[in-house]
Amino acid sequence: MVSRSPRDAGQRPGQRRVATIGDVAAAAGVSRATVSRVMNGRSTVDAAIAERVRDAAAALSYRPSNAARSLALGRTQTVALVVPDLGNPVFQQILRGVMAGAAEDGYRVLVADTAEDDQQEGAIALEARMRCDALVLVSPRIGDAELAALVADVEPVVLVNRDAGGAAPSLVVDYEDAALQVVEHLVALGHRRLVYLGGPVRSASDEMRRAGLARAREQHTDLEIVDLPAGPDIQAGHAAAPAVLATRATAAVAFNDLVAFGLLAGLNEAGVAVPADISVAGFDDIELSRYATPALTTVAVPQAELGRHAWRELHAVIDDDAHPARSARFTPSLEVRGSTGPVPQGPERVHVTDDGVPADRPEPARTAPAVTTAPVWRLPAADGDAIVLIGGDDVELARHDPGDRMPQVHARRPYLHPVHTLGGVPLTDVSPVDHRHHYGVGIAVPDVNGTSHWGGRTFIEDVGPTLLKNHGRQVSRGARVEADAGTLVEDVLWSDEHGVPQLREDRLLTARLLSATADAPAGWVLDWRSTLHAEHDPLEIRSPATNGRPGAGYGGLFWRLPIAESTTVLSAAGTGETRAHGSTSPWVAFVQRQGGRSTTLLLVQPGQVRPWFLRSAEYPGACPALAWDAPLLVPDGGTVRLDLSAALLDAALTGEQAAALAGRLTGVSAVAGGRR
């Protein structure tokens, strides 16, 4: 029979017994206290004896009990980190730095989030300190007097982004200098009217940013900075977008990168281009900043290094109560990226000159699929399906979208997208980065009795582009296909921003094949005919041009093309955007090249010829303007007609070929025309 010692009692057969401090003491021939001192790193034990103890511990695979060690030393080997918002990537990186440094010294880190509640911040910090050996307090929101009292209660403590006035180690980012760097950058780009989206009311770093802005105003007497309250997160920046636009500032400086992200999203939804219309900058340079669209200009802060430095200061205080409180100041650096640019030079952007536009040259036509049957419209077979235009062997040429998923700020309306050539090349674009409220082919009018059916901002004389809550809606009340299936008939009701009906539209979309000739390859044609009926009240249709913005007479049946590798504009007025824009040429053509393929979109006005609003350098798009330089007045019970024929070809046409094809579509000579 094998006897078992008391310390083996309760051990299951085959279970390995865990060595105790007594086993190590017996093996090394020393007392338990000596083993404890060696295991806890005390330097009062003779080096030879300490080595003997460590050898015995290794041989027995002895691991000291953390719980027992904490009781013996009066320490938990943990520290707490208190932050205002753990969802902020800056605080996450500071936490990572503290954890990395603490782990190297055998400490663990607990985290407490105060959720930006300055009323509970002190109590949360005190409770965290009671569970740990020390505290890292990041960006506290409480007042100076409360902070001084808290520091006395929770020491040892290190502050990050707040100065303790010598009562504790403090690590401070020089956000005053950071704000000055941002403003100097924007001033150098020509900006003189800025808006600042402020952070939390009791944020010390927000106060420092404001001090930097004040210094910038002192140095630049012509500089105006509008102060708008916002907050610390993405939602705050998004909600502030309308107020930012209302200030007519040319640049916005956000409290941090998260606020800047929200602002970028809000501007994007409003169809405002960054930085072409307004520049945006932030603070902190969080990891996602370089991947924003556009990449965000911001001030880089050494976030993880702040955390590591905080741990070094805290560890020194924990190990030596007499360690003097030290403070460190970090100077951030400006990271210039794509979200900031030169101040806009006026309400109308400068056109790219037409000098150097290559002369017309014929190009061999690319072979498009052989389509011998006329295109047909296909109505939905089930709820959720779209109306589509089918050509040949089930090739989708166009798709009808009711527009009910558009953001309201884009002015919801039915439109066509994508619209393809017979060869499958898309010649429309939807919600592009440069103008989010552009949607394929549709009727978009910026001002109908004060309601926007264009989307985005409204141009107000002596004020400029301003985001108003005046976006109307066009709703399709039913669609049918005529007997030959080549014509789609649609009834569209236009309502104002309050849902009050403004007008009714009869819309006919007819598709037909275009046979090849010696001058042009085969293609297809979309004939769009719309009649607007003033059935409810007289109509006054306006544009930014009639409201004081020269040259901006857009509004009508608008076709937005995708951006291509190259885009050349042809018209009876000549080659180039500046010759076509504002002209009464009966036709215009966009000749594009993308991925080695050339296409031509020929737009023809078969009836009344209106001036063309046209862009190709800034973006490719055009419409016959309803209100070019004077409002269009429609009496109660009156009508206005919009006609456009579009030919889509898988080849690049010359000016002569385009003119000939335009005449073929209308049955008249289409070469005549010119400037209005």
Summary of the structure (lengths in Angstrom):
residues: 676
radius of gyration: 35.7
end to end distance: 117.7
largest distance: 120.2
contacts: 2354
relative contact order: 0.08
helix: 26%
strand: 29%
